[in-house]
Amino acid sequence: MPAITADTLTLPRVAAPQPADTERPVRSITTGPRGYEGEGFPVVRAFAGVSAADLDPFVHMDQMGEVEYLPGEPRGTDWHPHRGFETVTYMIDGRFAHQDSHGGGGLITDGATQWMTAGSGILHIETPPAELVESGGTFHGIQLWVNLPKKDKFATPRYQAIEGRQVKLLSSSDGGALLRIIAGDVQSTDGPGTGPGSTHTPITLAHATIQPGAELNLPWNRDFNALVYVLSGRGSVGPVAHPIHQGQLAVFGPGDRITVAAEDTQDSNRPALEVLILGGQPIREPVFHYGPFVMNSKSELIQALEDYQAGKFGQIPPGALMPHRPLN
């Protein structure tokens, strides 16, 4: 799991809790079921079984892989529509190619993030590049759907690429954890996907690697919800150390700080606890979600489907990226 690495002893440290700070309690821990997406790549449905109110402003999240493909096996998605939200694709290991009907596109690779605002409507494709399909290799990433408030549902579609080297890095107070801030801020350290022009919905998104026996205690915006998803490894969460492991999601209650700790021993192929930490400002508006559309009412869903069928989401460009299928 390469993503972005650094010597934690040389990085700025997360400050220790203040006397008035309160720890966020754990409300629930759920296990995501496994399934398949697109043309058949394996995913863990990270948010399955969690209430929409606890997830708000997030709608959906898949852990894609972790899988070691043989030659000819890698799969992605074909061209498909979206409206009413933003997709955030974080590629931890491997490569994913993107193209959309509004001119966005590029290669998402180790530690990079693609942020696409679907807004009023967009067509896009995400697929392994031809060379990865031919050779096989490791594939591991996250796709997160961030809701848009009603006022931004029809925003102009937009694409932005956040390269791995742009993320901001912090170390835990004990030096045993590396925190990569992708969006939002932690302890006044802003990630690259932050502020006006970057995100419509205020969120914080970070990836932490916690070494065996180490603990990460983070300050967290009291106005945001707080979620921790385990990408790999074993550990505990919250002030009373609830056990948690790969494929599980912890939902936290209110407070000032989040605690995540790694068990003293990890599996040989999982040398550290890897977690995604995320939260955002709840929108608190009705959510009507059907397939690739996230709107505020059933009538808006019907309109989205009709607009898509009428070609109002743009056109697949000439010579467009397409899924690569080996001859054999």
KAURJO-V563547 format. One record per residue. N is the residue number from 1. SS is DSSP state (H for helix, E for strand, C for the rest). D_CENTER is the distance of its C-alpha to the mean C-alpha in Angstrom with 1 decimal. Layout:
N|SS|D_CENTER, N|SS|D_CENTER
This chain:
1|C|15.4, 2|C|16.3, 3|C|13.4, 4|C|15.4, 5|C|18.3, 6|C|21.0, 7|C|24.0, 8|H|23.0, 9|H|26.7, 10|H|26.8, 11|C|23.8, 12|C|24.1, 13|E|23.8, 14|C|22.2, 15|C|25.3, 16|C|26.7, 17|C|26.8, 18|C|29.5, 19|C|32.2, 20|C|31.1, 21|C|27.4, 22|C|26.3, 23|E|23.9, 24|C|21.4, 25|C|22.5, 26|E|20.5, 27|E|20.9, 28|E|19.5, 29|E|18.0, 30|E|17.2, 31|E|16.7, 32|C|14.5, 33|C|16.9, 34|E|16.7, 35|E|17.2, 36|E|17.1, 37|E|15.6, 38|C|17.2, 39|C|20.2, 40|C|19.6, 41|E|16.7, 42|E|15.8, 43|E|12.8, 44|E|12.3, 45|E|11.9, 46|C|10.1, 47|C|11.4, 48|C|14.8, 49|C|17.7, 50|C|16.2, 51|C|18.0, 52|H|16.7, 53|H|18.3, 54|H|16.3, 55|H|12.9, 56|C|14.2, 57|C|12.8, 58|E|9.8, 59|E|11.1, 60|E|9.2, 61|E|6.5, 62|E|7.8, 63|E|8.1, 64|E|10.1, 65|E|13.2, 66|E|14.2, 67|E|17.3, 68|E|20.3, 69|E|21.7, 70|C|25.4, 71|C|26.8, 72|C|26.4, 73|C|23.7, 74|C|20.3, 75|C|19.0, 76|C|16.7, 77|C|17.2, 78|C|20.3, 79|C|20.6, 80|E|19.4, 81|E|19.2, 82|E|16.9, 83|E|18.1, 84|C|17.3, 85|E|13.6, 86|E|11.0, 87|E|8.5, 88|E|5.7, 89|E|6.0, 90|E|5.8, 91|E|9.0, 92|E|10.3, 93|E|13.6, 94|C|15.4, 95|E|15.6, 96|E|14.5, 97|E|16.6, 98|E|16.0, 99|E|18.7, 100|E|19.3, 101|C|22.4, 102|C|22.3, 103|C|22.6, 104|C|19.1, 105|E|18.4, 106|E|17.9, 107|E|16.8, 108|E|13.3, 109|E|14.3, 110|C|14.0, 111|C|11.7, 112|E|11.3, 113|E|8.7, 114|E|9.9, 115|E|9.9, 116|E|12.2, 117|E|14.1, 118|C|15.8, 119|C|18.2, 120|C|21.6, 121|C|20.7, 122|E|19.6, 123|E|20.0, 124|E|17.7, 125|E|17.4, 126|E|15.0, 127|E|17.1, 128|C|18.1, 129|C|20.8, 130|H|24.3, 131|H|25.0, 132|H|22.2, 133|H|23.4, 134|H|26.9, 135|H|26.3, 136|C|23.6, 137|E|21.3, 138|E|18.1, 139|E|14.9, 140|E|11.6, 141|E|8.0, 142|E|4.7, 143|E|4.9, 144|E|4.1, 145|E|7.6, 146|E|9.1, 147|E|12.8, 148|C|15.6, 149|C|18.8, 150|H|22.0, 151|H|23.3, 152|H|20.4, 153|C|20.1, 154|C|22.3, 155|C|21.1, 156|C|21.9, 157|C|19.1, 158|E|17.6, 159|E|15.7, 160|E|14.7, 161|E|13.9, 162|E|12.9, 163|C|14.6, 164|H|14.0, 165|H|17.3, 166|H|16.3, 167|C|14.0, 168|E|16.1, 169|E|17.2, 170|E|18.8, 171|E|20.6, 172|C|21.3, 173|C|24.9, 174|C|26.1, 175|C|24.7, 176|C|23.0, 177|E|19.3, 178|E|17.4, 179|E|14.7, 180|E|12.6, 181|E|11.9, 182|E|9.6, 183|E|10.3, 184|C|12.9, 185|E|15.5, 186|E|16.7, 187|C|20.5, 188|C|21.1, 189|E|19.0, 190|E|16.9, 191|C|13.9, 192|C|14.4, 193|E|12.2, 194|C|14.6, 195|C|17.6, 196|C|19.6, 197|C|18.9, 198|C|15.3, 199|C|13.7, 200|C|15.7, 201|C|14.2, 202|C|14.3, 203|E|11.2, 204|E|10.4, 205|E|7.3, 206|E|8.8, 207|E|9.2, 208|E|12.7, 209|E|15.3, 210|E|18.2, 211|E|21.5, 212|C|23.8, 213|C|25.5, 214|C|23.6, 215|E|22.0, 216|E|19.4, 217|E|20.5, 218|E|18.5, 219|E|19.8, 220|C|17.7, 221|C|18.5, 222|C|20.7, 223|C|19.9, 224|E|16.2, 225|C|15.1, 226|E|13.5, 227|E|11.3, 228|E|11.1, 229|E|9.7, 230|E|11.9, 231|E|10.9, 232|E|14.6, 233|C|17.8, 234|E|19.6, 235|E|20.2, 236|E|20.7, 237|E|19.2, 238|C|21.2, 239|C|24.8, 240|C|26.4, 241|C|24.2, 242|E|22.9, 243|E|22.2, 244|E|18.8, 245|E|17.7, 246|C|15.4, 247|C|13.6, 248|E|14.3, 249|E|12.7, 250|E|14.8, 251|E|15.4, 252|E|17.5, 253|C|20.4, 254|C|21.7, 255|C|22.7, 256|C|22.3, 257|E|20.6, 258|E|18.2, 259|E|19.6, 260|E|18.0, 261|E|20.6, 262|E|20.9, 263|C|23.9, 264|C|26.8, 265|C|26.6, 266|C|23.8, 267|C|24.2, 268|C|25.6, 269|C|22.7, 270|C|20.2, 271|C|21.8, 272|E|19.4, 273|E|16.9, 274|E|13.3, 275|E|10.9, 276|E|7.5, 277|E|9.1, 278|E|8.1, 279|E|10.8, 280|E|12.5, 281|E|15.9, 282|C|16.8, 283|C|18.3, 284|C|20.7, 285|C|21.7, 286|C|22.4, 287|C|19.6, 288|E|20.9, 289|E|18.4, 290|E|19.9, 291|C|18.2, 292|C|16.6, 293|E|18.0, 294|E|17.1, 295|E|20.3, 296|C|22.6, 297|C|25.4, 298|H|26.6, 299|H|28.8, 300|H|25.9, 301|H|24.3, 302|H|27.6, 303|H|27.9, 304|H|24.6, 305|H|25.8, 306|H|29.2, 307|H|27.9, 308|H|25.8, 309|H|28.9, 310|C|31.0, 311|C|29.0, 312|C|27.8, 313|C|24.2, 314|C|25.8, 315|C|27.0, 316|C|25.8, 317|C|27.4, 318|C|30.3, 319|C|29.6, 320|C|25.9, 321|C|23.5, 322|C|23.9, 323|C|22.8, 324|C|25.0, 325|C|27.2, 326|C|29.6, 327|C|33.3, 328|C|33.8
